[in-house]
Amino acid sequence: MSTSRQSFGRPAGEEMARVLKTAPVRTAPAIDPLQATIDHWRHGALHDVVEPMSDHVLMTYFGTMQRLERRSGRSFVAGTAREGVITIIPAGSSARWDIPGAVDVVQLYLPPLLLDQIAAQAGHSAPMDLLERTAHPDAIGAKLLSIATESLDGAVAIDTLFRQQLTCVLATHLLKAHIGVASSQESAVGGLSPSVLRRAMERLQSEYDSDVSLGALAGEAKLSRFHFCRAFKQSTGLAPHEWLRQRRIERAITMLRDKEVSIASIADALGYASQTAFGAAFKRMKGMTPSEWRSAER
């Protein structure tokens, strides 16, 4: 169903915590009004009305095979929560949900204004209203949402940059698949110029302890965020968050060669939330923990 721009409600995370009667097992909160929040939930049975929320809620499922029933007025929709499907609750909508058992789900809360901005960059002239979806087959959307939990590694700047990029890509996909209107998305041609690329790299590397703004990087390049990410990857072979993560690990290796520097100090210097988060990120890239790498170098 379509939602009005005048329809608002409570914050999505607050409403979800109320109806799911638990807290998310992992969360990446928004730090500004035009940023998406990502929550990973494991919850039990649900039989309640989800009240209107201020954000669009997009979700997909892990290791779950569970019946979903959604009722709104005379409308009734049923589906099966499983891998490869997505559910969309448009901002401002309300429905009763009946879910008989446990669900493992990741949810992304997308501000309607952010979707409208990305739609405008893609050539749409009017605000976009998402369709309601209940366990709708969408392998691309499901994969994008699942990546959200796989790639959060505890480094605030990387996570923020990744979330901004993922949101742009996901919103672009939604415009193609879940509003019923073809997108006139123009294609980006070529990579970034050497001077713009150098400035972007300098900015990424200089902001270890602060938010890396994809909007600011794209603004300096005079591109939309979506096109900046495409051009950056064409120039470097890596998405911005991937490039930053690689630089961090390279810097970590240099620091690990100094046996007097503790691993906890390295994690803190590189902006990771904890030594455990740093160790997990390092192992994903190098196949061993920082301490194992240091031992192997002796």
MOTAHU-V624275 format. One record per helix or strand of 2 or more residues. SS is the DSSP state (hx for helix, st for strand). FROM is the first residue (numbers start at 1). TO is the last residue. If there is no record, write none. Layout:
BEGIN
ss:SS from:FROM to:TO
ss:SS from:FROM to:TO
END
This chain:
BEGIN
ss:hx from:12 to:20
ss:st from:26 to:28
ss:st from:37 to:43
ss:st from:46 to:50
ss:st from:55 to:61
ss:st from:66 to:72
ss:st from:75 to:81
ss:st from:85 to:89
ss:st from:95 to:99
ss:st from:103 to:111
ss:hx from:112 to:121
ss:st from:133 to:137
ss:hx from:139 to:151
ss:hx from:156 to:177
ss:hx from:194 to:206
ss:hx from:214 to:221
ss:hx from:225 to:236
ss:hx from:240 to:256
ss:hx from:263 to:269
ss:hx from:275 to:286
ss:hx from:290 to:297
END
